[in-house]
Amino acid sequence: MAVFDSSRELSKDDLELIESTADKNCVAVINKNDLETKTDESIIEGRYNKVVKISAKNGDGAELLSNAITEALEKYKLGSDAQ
């Protein structure tokens, strides 16, 4: 999971995180959706298959995030006969 703060512009660290995780089975989370957006969300949305916008403060998007994490984990779920 890669988490970004939508209330500020993408930093150098954010861009490095995008580069290191974009091609992986990774959920991108854009947090602070309750505040004014300063992040260029198109950069994030263009690099990840799954992007979820949330507000951790008020809980908006929590169920979507839970579903996205479950879906990502199920892609790598081992068969029931795994030891």
C-alpha atoms as a printed R data frame, in Angstrom:
   type eleno elety resid chain resno       x       y       z
1  ATOM     1    CA   MET     A     1   0.000   0.000   0.000
2  ATOM     2    CA   ALA     A     2   1.314   3.423  -0.949
3  ATOM     3    CA   VAL     A     3  -0.252   6.353   0.921
4  ATOM     4    CA   PHE     A     4  -0.300   9.922  -0.345
5  ATOM     5    CA   ASP     A     5  -1.426  13.166   1.329
6  ATOM     6    CA   SER     A     6  -3.826  14.982  -1.007
7  ATOM     7    CA   SER     A     7  -3.535  18.243   0.944
8  ATOM     8    CA   ARG     A     8  -0.048  18.902  -0.404
9  ATOM     9    CA   GLU     A     9   1.809  18.615  -3.698
10 ATOM    10    CA   LEU     A    10   3.676  15.403  -4.440
11 ATOM    11    CA   SER     A    11   7.161  15.515  -2.919
12 ATOM    12    CA   LYS     A    12  10.372  13.983  -4.207
13 ATOM    13    CA   ASP     A    13   9.810  11.116  -1.753
14 ATOM    14    CA   ASP     A    14   6.271  10.616  -3.091
15 ATOM    15    CA   LEU     A    15   7.565  10.430  -6.648
16 ATOM    16    CA   GLU     A    16  10.229   7.916  -5.607
17 ATOM    17    CA   LEU     A    17   7.536   5.832  -3.891
18 ATOM    18    CA   ILE     A    18   5.464   5.896  -7.071
19 ATOM    19    CA   GLU     A    19   8.443   4.752  -9.128
20 ATOM    20    CA   SER     A    20   9.266   1.895  -6.750
21 ATOM    21    CA   THR     A    21   5.716   0.559  -6.314
22 ATOM    22    CA   ALA     A    22   3.726   1.413  -9.450
23 ATOM    23    CA   ASP     A    23   4.376  -1.881 -11.260
24 ATOM    24    CA   LYS     A    24   3.582  -4.009  -8.227
25 ATOM    25    CA   ASN     A    25   0.267  -5.297  -6.866
26 ATOM    26    CA   CYS     A    26  -0.049  -2.196  -4.735
27 ATOM    27    CA   VAL     A    27  -3.069  -0.180  -3.639
28 ATOM    28    CA   ALA     A    28  -2.535   3.568  -3.815
29 ATOM    29    CA   VAL     A    29  -4.328   5.463  -1.059
30 ATOM    30    CA   ILE     A    30  -4.967   9.181  -1.387
31 ATOM    31    CA   ASN     A    31  -5.678  10.408   2.145
32 ATOM    32    CA   LYS     A    32  -7.101  13.676   3.488
33 ATOM    33    CA   ASN     A    33  -9.873  13.661   0.895
34 ATOM    34    CA   ASP     A    34 -11.808  15.964   3.253
35 ATOM    35    CA   LEU     A    35  -9.335  18.814   2.654
36 ATOM    36    CA   GLU     A    36  -8.549  20.944  -0.376
37 ATOM    37    CA   THR     A    37  -6.678  18.817  -2.928
38 ATOM    38    CA   LYS     A    38  -3.232  20.062  -3.902
39 ATOM    39    CA   THR     A    39  -1.917  16.745  -5.223
40 ATOM    40    CA   ASP     A    40  -1.926  16.068  -8.943
41 ATOM    41    CA   GLU     A    41  -3.969  12.899  -8.549
42 ATOM    42    CA   SER     A    42  -3.655  12.078 -12.247
43 ATOM    43    CA   ILE     A    43   0.005  11.143 -11.674
44 ATOM    44    CA   ILE     A    44  -1.039   8.582  -9.055
45 ATOM    45    CA   GLU     A    45  -4.080   7.364 -10.976
46 ATOM    46    CA   GLY     A    46  -1.986   6.862 -14.101
47 ATOM    47    CA   ARG     A    47   0.512   4.565 -12.371
48 ATOM    48    CA   TYR     A    48  -1.618   2.276 -10.171
49 ATOM    49    CA   ASN     A    49  -4.333  -0.225 -11.064
50 ATOM    50    CA   LYS     A    50  -6.194   0.470  -7.830
51 ATOM    51    CA   VAL     A    51  -6.510   3.934  -6.269
52 ATOM    52    CA   VAL     A    52  -8.698   4.623  -3.250
53 ATOM    53    CA   LYS     A    53  -9.487   8.090  -1.919
54 ATOM    54    CA   ILE     A    54 -10.147   8.284   1.800
55 ATOM    55    CA   SER     A    55 -10.402  10.571   4.765
56 ATOM    56    CA   ALA     A    56  -8.860   8.828   7.756
57 ATOM    57    CA   LYS     A    57 -10.193  11.671   9.906
58 ATOM    58    CA   ASN     A    58 -13.879  11.070   9.204
59 ATOM    59    CA   GLY     A    59 -13.792   7.532   7.820
60 ATOM    60    CA   ASP     A    60 -14.895   8.299   4.264
61 ATOM    61    CA   GLY     A    61 -13.696   5.582   1.914
62 ATOM    62    CA   ALA     A    62 -12.785   3.127   4.697
63 ATOM    63    CA   GLU     A    63 -14.946   0.355   3.266
64 ATOM    64    CA   LEU     A    64 -13.534   0.922  -0.232
65 ATOM    65    CA   LEU     A    65 -10.023   0.687   1.193
66 ATOM    66    CA   SER     A    66 -10.846  -2.508   3.063
67 ATOM    67    CA   ASN     A    67 -12.265  -4.045  -0.104
68 ATOM    68    CA   ALA     A    68  -9.228  -2.989  -2.159
69 ATOM    69    CA   ILE     A    69  -6.821  -4.525   0.362
70 ATOM    70    CA   THR     A    70  -8.833  -7.758   0.496
71 ATOM    71    CA   GLU     A    71  -8.875  -7.947  -3.298
72 ATOM    72    CA   ALA     A    72  -5.112  -7.393  -3.506
73 ATOM    73    CA   LEU     A    73  -4.426 -10.065  -0.889
74 ATOM    74    CA   GLU     A    74  -6.698 -12.574  -2.579
75 ATOM    75    CA   LYS     A    75  -4.605 -12.348  -5.734
76 ATOM    76    CA   TYR     A    76  -1.736 -13.895  -3.783
77 ATOM    77    CA   LYS     A    77  -3.749 -16.262  -1.623
78 ATOM    78    CA   LEU     A    78  -2.251 -19.713  -1.323
79 ATOM    79    CA   GLY     A    79  -4.341 -22.776  -2.015
80 ATOM    80    CA   SER     A    80  -5.926 -24.508   0.965
81 ATOM    81    CA   ASP     A    81  -3.489 -27.427   0.564
82 ATOM    82    CA   ALA     A    82  -0.405 -25.217   1.067
83 ATOM    83    CA   GLN     A    83   1.812 -26.221   3.996
